[in-house]
Amino acid sequence: VNYASCHDNLSLYDKLVASVYPEEGDFRERKEDLVSMNKLSAAIVLTSQGVPFMMAGEEMARSKDGDENSYKSPIEVNQIDWNDINKYADLNEYYKGLIDIRQTVDLLRDTTGDVANSISYIKDLDDGVIAYTIKGTGNTKAFAAIFNASDKKTTVTLPDGLCLSWVQMADETNAGIRNIREITDSKVTVEPHSSAILVNKSSFDAYKNMVRVRC
């Protein structure tokens, strides 16, 4: 089971505030860099092998005002503030898009362990960057994920031989079964604190004829 936050301890957004802005203490202020980090965290969890899990409200930067042991705290601390659905509408849509990707790409829902054992990590990357590819035989023939946790933009070259053309479905702003851009030179540029999720173009083109898996 993969997760970044649950009902115990700090919520994800509170943890980010406490880690990046420890002196400020305003856990309910929207900060764009923290929203980007939240999106990156979600991309890592929802493209990982295994079972993804998330705390209710994580998709709209739920805060408990830094209370990490809130089992006996008042409702004002523990309740979900539904005003955040508007305040963090972009984050909420990003989660929806990632879930749609997971439900569509069969390589992300393997229950046998075969896919996990076939992951190929790309080496010699910038500090704070992880990237891998998967070669598939089902509805997705090639998959790539790049996670840039650094403060600098990075460019990753995908290995030859998997496909001639990639479609990027997630970047620093958007995620979903959408053609954000096509990449034919194998070079993917990823903004700081963000991810890039890609599949081969022929598989992407076939997705529109699929009945989506709902789980």
Contacts in CASP RR format, 6 or more apart in sequence:
PFRMAT RR
TARGET T0000
AUTHOR 0000-0000-0000
METHOD contacts of the structure
MODEL  1
VNYASCHDNLSLYDKLVASVYPEEGDFRERKEDLVSMNKLSAAIVLTSQG
VPFMMAGEEMARSKDGDENSYKSPIEVNQIDWNDINKYADLNEYYKGLID
IRQTVDLLRDTTGDVANSISYIKDLDDGVIAYTIKGTGNTKAFAAIFNAS
DKKTTVTLPDGLCLSWVQMADETNAGIRNIREITDSKVTVEPHSSAILVN
KSSFDAYKNMVRVRC
1 50 0 8 1.000
1 51 0 8 1.000
1 52 0 8 1.000
1 53 0 8 1.000
2 45 0 8 1.000
2 48 0 8 1.000
2 50 0 8 1.000
2 51 0 8 1.000
2 52 0 8 1.000
2 53 0 8 1.000
3 45 0 8 1.000
3 52 0 8 1.000
3 53 0 8 1.000
3 54 0 8 1.000
3 55 0 8 1.000
4 12 0 8 1.000
4 41 0 8 1.000
4 42 0 8 1.000
4 44 0 8 1.000
4 45 0 8 1.000
4 54 0 8 1.000
4 58 0 8 1.000
5 11 0 8 1.000
5 12 0 8 1.000
5 15 0 8 1.000
5 54 0 8 1.000
5 55 0 8 1.000
5 58 0 8 1.000
6 53 0 8 1.000
6 55 0 8 1.000
7 55 0 8 1.000
8 68 0 8 1.000
8 69 0 8 1.000
9 15 0 8 1.000
9 68 0 8 1.000
9 69 0 8 1.000
10 18 0 8 1.000
10 64 0 8 1.000
10 66 0 8 1.000
10 68 0 8 1.000
11 55 0 8 1.000
11 57 0 8 1.000
11 58 0 8 1.000
11 62 0 8 1.000
11 63 0 8 1.000
11 64 0 8 1.000
11 66 0 8 1.000
12 38 0 8 1.000
12 41 0 8 1.000
12 55 0 8 1.000
12 58 0 8 1.000
12 61 0 8 1.000
12 62 0 8 1.000
13 27 0 8 1.000
13 34 0 8 1.000
13 38 0 8 1.000
13 58 0 8 1.000
13 61 0 8 1.000
13 62 0 8 1.000
13 63 0 8 1.000
14 27 0 8 1.000
14 63 0 8 1.000
14 64 0 8 1.000
14 65 0 8 1.000
14 66 0 8 1.000
14 67 0 8 1.000
14 68 0 8 1.000
16 34 0 8 1.000
16 37 0 8 1.000
16 38 0 8 1.000
17 24 0 8 1.000
17 25 0 8 1.000
17 26 0 8 1.000
17 27 0 8 1.000
17 31 0 8 1.000
17 34 0 8 1.000
17 63 0 8 1.000
17 66 0 8 1.000
18 25 0 8 1.000
18 27 0 8 1.000
18 66 0 8 1.000
20 31 0 8 1.000
20 33 0 8 1.000
20 34 0 8 1.000
20 37 0 8 1.000
21 31 0 8 1.000
21 34 0 8 1.000
25 66 0 8 1.000
27 63 0 8 1.000
27 64 0 8 1.000
27 65 0 8 1.000
27 66 0 8 1.000
28 63 0 8 1.000
28 65 0 8 1.000
28 81 0 8 1.000
30 61 0 8 1.000
30 87 0 8 1.000
30 88 0 8 1.000
33 193 0 8 1.000
34 61 0 8 1.000
35 61 0 8 1.000
35 88 0 8 1.000
35 90 0 8 1.000
35 91 0 8 1.000
36 172 0 8 1.000
36 191 0 8 1.000
36 192 0 8 1.000
36 193 0 8 1.000
36 194 0 8 1.000
37 193 0 8 1.000
38 58 0 8 1.000
38 61 0 8 1.000
38 91 0 8 1.000
39 91 0 8 1.000
39 94 0 8 1.000
39 172 0 8 1.000
39 175 0 8 1.000
39 194 0 8 1.000
39 195 0 8 1.000
40 147 0 8 1.000
40 148 0 8 1.000
40 149 0 8 1.000
40 193 0 8 1.000
40 194 0 8 1.000
40 195 0 8 1.000
42 54 0 8 1.000
42 58 0 8 1.000
42 59 0 8 1.000
42 94 0 8 1.000
42 95 0 8 1.000
42 98 0 8 1.000
43 98 0 8 1.000
43 145 0 8 1.000
43 147 0 8 1.000
43 170 0 8 1.000
43 175 0 8 1.000
43 195 0 8 1.000
43 197 0 8 1.000
44 147 0 8 1.000
44 195 0 8 1.000
45 52 0 8 1.000
45 53 0 8 1.000
45 54 0 8 1.000
46 52 0 8 1.000
46 95 0 8 1.000
46 98 0 8 1.000
46 99 0 8 1.000
46 101 0 8 1.000
46 102 0 8 1.000
46 108 0 8 1.000
47 98 0 8 1.000
47 101 0 8 1.000
47 102 0 8 1.000
47 108 0 8 1.000
47 145 0 8 1.000
47 197 0 8 1.000
49 108 0 8 1.000
49 110 0 8 1.000
49 113 0 8 1.000
49 115 0 8 1.000
49 116 0 8 1.000
49 119 0 8 1.000
50 116 0 8 1.000
52 102 0 8 1.000
55 62 0 8 1.000
56 62 0 8 1.000
56 80 0 8 1.000
57 80 0 8 1.000
57 84 0 8 1.000
58 95 0 8 1.000
59 88 0 8 1.000
59 91 0 8 1.000
59 92 0 8 1.000
59 95 0 8 1.000
59 96 0 8 1.000
60 80 0 8 1.000
60 84 0 8 1.000
60 85 0 8 1.000
60 87 0 8 1.000
60 88 0 8 1.000
60 91 0 8 1.000
60 92 0 8 1.000
61 84 0 8 1.000
61 87 0 8 1.000
61 88 0 8 1.000
61 91 0 8 1.000
62 80 0 8 1.000
62 81 0 8 1.000
62 84 0 8 1.000
63 81 0 8 1.000
64 70 0 8 1.000
64 73 0 8 1.000
64 77 0 8 1.000
64 78 0 8 1.000
65 77 0 8 1.000
67 73 0 8 1.000
67 77 0 8 1.000
70 77 0 8 1.000
70 78 0 8 1.000
85 92 0 8 1.000
90 173 0 8 1.000
94 174 0 8 1.000
94 175 0 8 1.000
96 176 0 8 1.000
97 170 0 8 1.000
97 175 0 8 1.000
97 176 0 8 1.000
97 177 0 8 1.000
98 170 0 8 1.000
98 175 0 8 1.000
98 176 0 8 1.000
100 175 0 8 1.000
100 176 0 8 1.000
100 177 0 8 1.000
100 212 0 8 1.000
101 108 0 8 1.000
101 169 0 8 1.000
101 170 0 8 1.000
101 175 0 8 1.000
101 176 0 8 1.000
101 177 0 8 1.000
101 197 0 8 1.000
102 108 0 8 1.000
102 109 0 8 1.000
103 109 0 8 1.000
103 212 0 8 1.000
103 213 0 8 1.000
103 214 0 8 1.000
103 215 0 8 1.000
104 139 0 8 1.000
104 177 0 8 1.000
104 207 0 8 1.000
104 210 0 8 1.000
104 212 0 8 1.000
104 213 0 8 1.000
105 139 0 8 1.000
105 140 0 8 1.000
105 143 0 8 1.000
105 199 0 8 1.000
106 138 0 8 1.000
106 139 0 8 1.000
106 140 0 8 1.000
107 115 0 8 1.000
107 134 0 8 1.000
107 136 0 8 1.000
107 138 0 8 1.000
107 140 0 8 1.000
107 143 0 8 1.000
108 143 0 8 1.000
109 213 0 8 1.000
109 215 0 8 1.000
110 116 0 8 1.000
115 134 0 8 1.000
115 136 0 8 1.000
118 134 0 8 1.000
118 135 0 8 1.000
118 136 0 8 1.000
119 132 0 8 1.000
119 133 0 8 1.000
119 134 0 8 1.000
120 132 0 8 1.000
120 133 0 8 1.000
120 134 0 8 1.000
120 135 0 8 1.000
120 159 0 8 1.000
121 130 0 8 1.000
121 131 0 8 1.000
121 132 0 8 1.000
122 131 0 8 1.000
122 132 0 8 1.000
122 133 0 8 1.000
122 156 0 8 1.000
122 157 0 8 1.000
122 158 0 8 1.000
122 159 0 8 1.000
125 131 0 8 1.000
125 154 0 8 1.000
125 156 0 8 1.000
126 148 0 8 1.000
126 150 0 8 1.000
126 152 0 8 1.000
126 154 0 8 1.000
127 150 0 8 1.000
128 148 0 8 1.000
128 149 0 8 1.000
128 150 0 8 1.000
129 146 0 8 1.000
129 147 0 8 1.000
129 148 0 8 1.000
129 149 0 8 1.000
129 150 0 8 1.000
129 154 0 8 1.000
129 156 0 8 1.000
129 190 0 8 1.000
130 146 0 8 1.000
130 147 0 8 1.000
130 149 0 8 1.000
131 144 0 8 1.000
131 145 0 8 1.000
131 146 0 8 1.000
131 147 0 8 1.000
131 156 0 8 1.000
131 158 0 8 1.000
132 144 0 8 1.000
132 145 0 8 1.000
133 142 0 8 1.000
133 143 0 8 1.000
133 144 0 8 1.000
133 158 0 8 1.000
133 159 0 8 1.000
133 162 0 8 1.000
134 142 0 8 1.000
134 143 0 8 1.000
134 144 0 8 1.000
135 141 0 8 1.000
135 142 0 8 1.000
135 162 0 8 1.000
136 142 0 8 1.000
136 143 0 8 1.000
139 203 0 8 1.000
139 206 0 8 1.000
139 207 0 8 1.000
139 210 0 8 1.000
140 199 0 8 1.000
140 200 0 8 1.000
140 203 0 8 1.000
141 162 0 8 1.000
141 163 0 8 1.000
141 199 0 8 1.000
141 200 0 8 1.000
141 202 0 8 1.000
141 203 0 8 1.000
142 162 0 8 1.000
142 163 0 8 1.000
142 166 0 8 1.000
142 199 0 8 1.000
142 200 0 8 1.000
142 203 0 8 1.000
143 198 0 8 1.000
143 199 0 8 1.000
143 200 0 8 1.000
144 158 0 8 1.000
144 162 0 8 1.000
144 166 0 8 1.000
144 188 0 8 1.000
144 196 0 8 1.000
144 197 0 8 1.000
144 198 0 8 1.000
144 199 0 8 1.000
145 195 0 8 1.000
145 196 0 8 1.000
145 197 0 8 1.000
145 198 0 8 1.000
146 154 0 8 1.000
146 156 0 8 1.000
146 188 0 8 1.000
146 190 0 8 1.000
146 195 0 8 1.000
146 196 0 8 1.000
146 197 0 8 1.000
147 195 0 8 1.000
148 154 0 8 1.000
148 190 0 8 1.000
148 191 0 8 1.000
148 192 0 8 1.000
148 193 0 8 1.000
148 194 0 8 1.000
148 195 0 8 1.000
149 193 0 8 1.000
150 192 0 8 1.000
150 193 0 8 1.000
151 192 0 8 1.000
151 193 0 8 1.000
152 192 0 8 1.000
153 189 0 8 1.000
153 190 0 8 1.000
153 191 0 8 1.000
153 192 0 8 1.000
154 189 0 8 1.000
154 190 0 8 1.000
155 187 0 8 1.000
155 188 0 8 1.000
155 189 0 8 1.000
155 190 0 8 1.000
156 187 0 8 1.000
156 188 0 8 1.000
156 190 0 8 1.000
156 196 0 8 1.000
157 186 0 8 1.000
157 187 0 8 1.000
157 188 0 8 1.000
158 166 0 8 1.000
158 183 0 8 1.000
158 186 0 8 1.000
158 187 0 8 1.000
158 188 0 8 1.000
158 198 0 8 1.000
159 186 0 8 1.000
160 186 0 8 1.000
162 200 0 8 1.000
163 200 0 8 1.000
163 201 0 8 1.000
163 202 0 8 1.000
164 184 0 8 1.000
164 201 0 8 1.000
165 182 0 8 1.000
165 183 0 8 1.000
165 184 0 8 1.000
165 200 0 8 1.000
165 201 0 8 1.000
166 182 0 8 1.000
166 183 0 8 1.000
166 184 0 8 1.000
166 186 0 8 1.000
166 188 0 8 1.000
166 198 0 8 1.000
166 199 0 8 1.000
166 200 0 8 1.000
166 201 0 8 1.000
167 179 0 8 1.000
167 180 0 8 1.000
167 181 0 8 1.000
167 182 0 8 1.000
167 183 0 8 1.000
167 198 0 8 1.000
167 199 0 8 1.000
167 200 0 8 1.000
167 201 0 8 1.000
167 204 0 8 1.000
168 179 0 8 1.000
168 180 0 8 1.000
168 181 0 8 1.000
168 182 0 8 1.000
168 183 0 8 1.000
168 188 0 8 1.000
168 196 0 8 1.000
168 197 0 8 1.000
168 198 0 8 1.000
169 175 0 8 1.000
169 176 0 8 1.000
169 177 0 8 1.000
169 178 0 8 1.000
169 179 0 8 1.000
169 180 0 8 1.000
169 197 0 8 1.000
169 198 0 8 1.000
169 199 0 8 1.000
169 204 0 8 1.000
170 176 0 8 1.000
170 180 0 8 1.000
170 195 0 8 1.000
170 196 0 8 1.000
170 197 0 8 1.000
171 180 0 8 1.000
171 181 0 8 1.000
171 190 0 8 1.000
171 191 0 8 1.000
171 194 0 8 1.000
171 195 0 8 1.000
171 196 0 8 1.000
172 190 0 8 1.000
172 191 0 8 1.000
172 193 0 8 1.000
172 194 0 8 1.000
172 195 0 8 1.000
174 180 0 8 1.000
175 197 0 8 1.000
177 204 0 8 1.000
177 207 0 8 1.000
179 204 0 8 1.000
182 201 0 8 1.000
183 198 0 8 1.000
188 196 0 8 1.000
188 198 0 8 1.000
190 196 0 8 1.000
END
